[in-house]
Each structure stands twice: as structure tokens, then as C-alpha cells.
Amino acid sequence: MPVEFFHREVLPLIWQIVPDCRFSIIGYGADRFAALGQADERIEIAANVPDVRPYLARAWVVVVPLRTGSGTRLKILDAMAMGKAVVSTKIGAEGIAAEGDALVIADGPAQFAAAALGLLGQPRRRQALGAIARARVEGAYSWRVATEMCDQMTALIAPSKI
């Protein structure tokens, strides 16, 4: 599971450098990790929240350490839409047109920790990445873009005469 991987293999590397760094586990099913939050005050658990935006707003870096792929990566798009710097695995970011300039890809524990630490320690880079991410979401994933794509598809499949 992504959270266990991050907690077990990546977070200790981050805490070696930034011991007071907080890790928040947010969203549906986060209550499964209540014991982690009880064992360490640096870990916040917010299960089944009606709105993730307040949590994303206070995050410096959003980590999405997915190790298996299926479905959409709305977590990443949510964070990018809020102008947040995101670190994900290659599998986690699959299908999102953002790798490179709008999203940091890191797969192994040391690489993932280094990417997160690099962003934590470089506010300007973190802010620049977040701004690029926000622009990418607006340009490729907004409701306006989705509506235009649907309109184009409808025009292609609509009969010329009824």
C-alpha cells in the first residue's frame, strides 16, 4: 500500500533531515491508519473529509507514492489545481500530462525522499512548480477544456441531417 511504503521506507529518510516534518494522511479510508497517528504526533489522520482543499492549502509538498496503477489520479490533479508541488511515482502519475516541469517523479525510497526534501528546502522552486502545475491543470484538465473536447466529439459523431 502507498501509505505503508511511504511511512516505512521514505518518511524515516525525511525525518533524518527534517525531524519535525509533518505527514498528513487525508481522505477516504485514512482511518485505517489511525494507529500511525496515535503513535507519532507528527502524523495527522483526517479520514473521509468532505473537502480536501483545507488540507492541501496548508501542505508544502503533496506526495502520491502509488506503486500500482489503475483508475484516475484525481489526488494529483486536485493538488496541482491548488498550485501545490507534487512528488509521485512514475506509475502514480501515469496518464497525467505533467511529468518534468509540473510534477516531480521519484520511484525508490531514497529518490522519493530526496525529491520531497528538495522541494521542502527550496520555497521558490516549490512555488514555481506549483504555479506551473496550476497552469497545466487549467490548460489540460479544466471543465472548460473537458466541455470543448466533448463538443468536438459530439460534432464528429452527430449526423449532418436528421
N, C-alpha and C positions, 0 to 999 in steps of 0.2 A: 504494500500500500504506500502511496506517495508520502503521507504524513509520517508513517513509521520510518521510512527511508530517510526523510529529511531530519527527523528528530534523532535518530540513531547515528546516522553517518555524516550529516552535514552540519547540523547545529553545534555539536561539540567543537568543530573546527572554527566556527564563527565565534563561539564563546571564548575560545582561547585568545582571540584578538580583541573582541568587544564583549566582555563578560556581562555587561548589563543590557545587552541587546534583547528586546522582547520578541517573542514569536506568538502570533495570534492564529488560531485555527478557527475559521469562520465558516458558517453555512450549514446546510443540511447535513446531518449525520455527525457534526462535530462533537456532539455529546458522547460519542464512543470514546473520545479521548479525554474525558473528564479527569481520569487518574493522572494524566500528564500535568494538567493544570494544578491539581492538588499537590503534586509532588514538587513543583517548581513554580515559584511566584512570577518568573519571567515568561511563563506560558499562559496565554489567555485563551479560554474556550468560549465561543459565542455560537451556540447551536441554533439552527433553524430561525435565524433572524429575518424579520420581514424586509429589511433593506440593508444591503452590504455597504452602501455608499459611506456611511459614517466611519466604518472601519477602514475602508480603502482610503478615505480622506486623510487619516492620520498616519497611514503607512508611509515609510520612506522607500521601501522596496517591496514589491509583491513577488513571492516565489510560487511557482506552479511546477512542482517536481514530479509530474506524471511520468510513469515508466511503462505504461501500456496505453494503447491508443484506440479510441472509438468515440463516436459522437462529436459534438461541437465543443469548442474550448471557450465557452462563454466567460469563464473566470478571467481568462487573459484579455478578452475584448472589454469586459467590464473595467478592469484595471487600466487598460490603455485608454479607454474613453474618459477616464478620470485623470489622465495625464500622469500616470504612475510609471516608474521604471519597473520592468518585469524581467525576471530571470526564469526561464523554463528549460526543460529538456527538449531535444530535437523532436521526440515523439509527442511531447506535450504541446508543442507549437505547430505540429503538422497541420497544414491546410490554412494557416494564417499568413497572409502576405505581409510579414513584418520582420522577418529574420534579418539581422545585420544592423540596420540603422534604427529600428524601433523596438527591438526586443533582443535581449541577451540570451544566447543558447549555451547551456552548460550541461554536460551529461554525468560525469563522475562526481563523487563527493568532493574531492579537492577542487575540481574545476568549478563546481556549483558554489562552494564556499568562497572561492576566490572572486567569482563574479559578483556575488552578493556583497562581500566586503569591499570590493572595488567601488560599487555604487554607494554603499553606506559612507565611505570615506571621501567621496567626490561629489559634493552637492551640486556643482554646476553641471557635471556630466549627467547626474541623475535627473536634474530638471530638464536638461536638453533632450535626453532620451524620452522623458515623459511628454514633452511638447511634440516631439516627432510622432510618438505613439498616438497621441490625441489626434493629430492631423491625419494620420494613417486611417484611424477608425472613421473619422469624418469623411474621408475621401473614398473609402472602400466598403465600409460596413454600416453607414448611417441608414436611417429609414428612407431618406431621400434617394440614396443610391439603390436601395432594395426596390423601391417603388419604380424607379426608372427601368431597372432590369426586368421587373415583372411586366411593365408596359411594353417594353421591346419584345419580350417573349410572346405576349398576348397578340401584338401586331403581327408577329411571324406565323402564328397558328390560326389567326382569325380568317375566316373565309372572306373573299372580296365582295361576294354578294350573298345575301340570304334569301 
